[in-house]
Amino acid sequence: MPVTWIAEQPLVFIHADGTRETARIAVGLPETVSDEEAACAIVLEPLLPKPYLIKGASKLQALALAIRFVSNRLSDAIDDGTRIEFADGRSVVLDELFGA
């Protein structure tokens, strides 16, 4: 089944060596998998170039976990020395983008 993307954000990664890389976050519409499970697709290019499914007990939980997963992976990239900017050059502050 094709993913319906409900939110996308283009970004730019500036790696520790100065190289710039186009990046993109995309979050899909959560889908019911079974009576006890739902899944939410995410893309976090270039870290996860193919859709990756985050599963939860409900659509709400799957969506919340997917957004938390994206935030945590971006935090890991920053910890590894990558700077993250919006396409217009403004720095991404994760707490402002995802909430504290």
C-alpha positions in Angstrom: 0.0 0.0 0.0 1.4 3.4 -0.9 2.3 5.8 1.9 0.3 9.0 2.3 2.9 11.6 3.5 1.3 14.0 5.9 4.3 16.1 6.8 7.6 16.9 5.1 10.5 19.1 5.9 13.6 19.7 3.7 16.8 20.2 5.6 20.5 20.5 4.9 23.2 18.5 6.8 26.6 20.2 7.2 29.0 17.4 8.2 32.0 17.9 10.4 34.3 17.9 7.3 32.2 20.8 5.8 30.4 18.8 3.2 26.8 19.7 2.7 24.1 17.2 2.0 20.4 17.7 1.1 18.2 16.0 3.7 14.5 15.4 4.2 12.1 14.3 6.9 8.8 12.8 5.9 6.1 11.4 8.2 3.3 9.2 6.8 -0.3 8.8 7.8 -0.5 6.1 10.5 -2.2 2.9 9.4 -3.9 0.1 11.3 -1.9 -3.1 10.9 -4.2 -5.3 13.1 -6.5 -4.9 16.1 -3.5 -4.6 18.3 -1.0 -2.7 16.1 -0.5 0.3 13.9 2.4 1.6 11.9 3.7 5.0 10.8 6.2 5.3 7.9 9.0 7.8 8.1 11.8 8.9 5.9 14.9 10.6 7.2 17.1 11.2 4.2 20.0 10.6 3.9 20.1 8.6 7.2 17.1 6.4 6.3 16.5 6.9 2.5 13.7 4.2 2.3 10.5 4.4 4.3 11.0 2.9 7.7 8.0 1.7 9.7 7.6 2.6 13.4 5.0 0.5 15.1 2.8 1.1 18.1 -0.4 -0.2 19.8 -2.5 2.5 18.2 -2.3 5.1 15.4 -1.6 7.8 17.9 1.2 5.9 19.6 2.8 4.9 16.2 2.7 8.6 15.1 4.2 9.8 18.5 6.9 7.2 18.4 7.7 8.0 14.8 8.2 11.7 15.5 10.3 10.9 18.6 12.4 8.5 16.5 13.1 11.2 13.9 14.0 13.7 16.7 16.4 11.2 18.3 18.1 10.3 15.0 18.7 14.0 14.3 20.0 14.5 17.8 22.4 11.6 17.2 23.6 13.3 14.0 24.2 16.5 15.9 26.1 14.7 18.6 28.3 13.2 15.8 29.2 16.7 14.6 26.6 17.4 11.9 25.0 20.8 11.8 21.4 20.8 10.6 19.9 23.8 8.8 16.6 24.6 7.1 16.9 25.2 3.3 17.0 29.0 3.9 20.1 28.6 6.1 18.5 29.0 9.6 19.8 26.6 12.2 17.5 23.8 13.2 16.9 23.8 17.0 15.4 20.4 17.8 13.5 21.5 20.8 11.8 24.2 18.7 11.0 21.8 15.9 9.8 18.9 17.9 9.1 20.4 21.4 11.1 19.9 24.5 
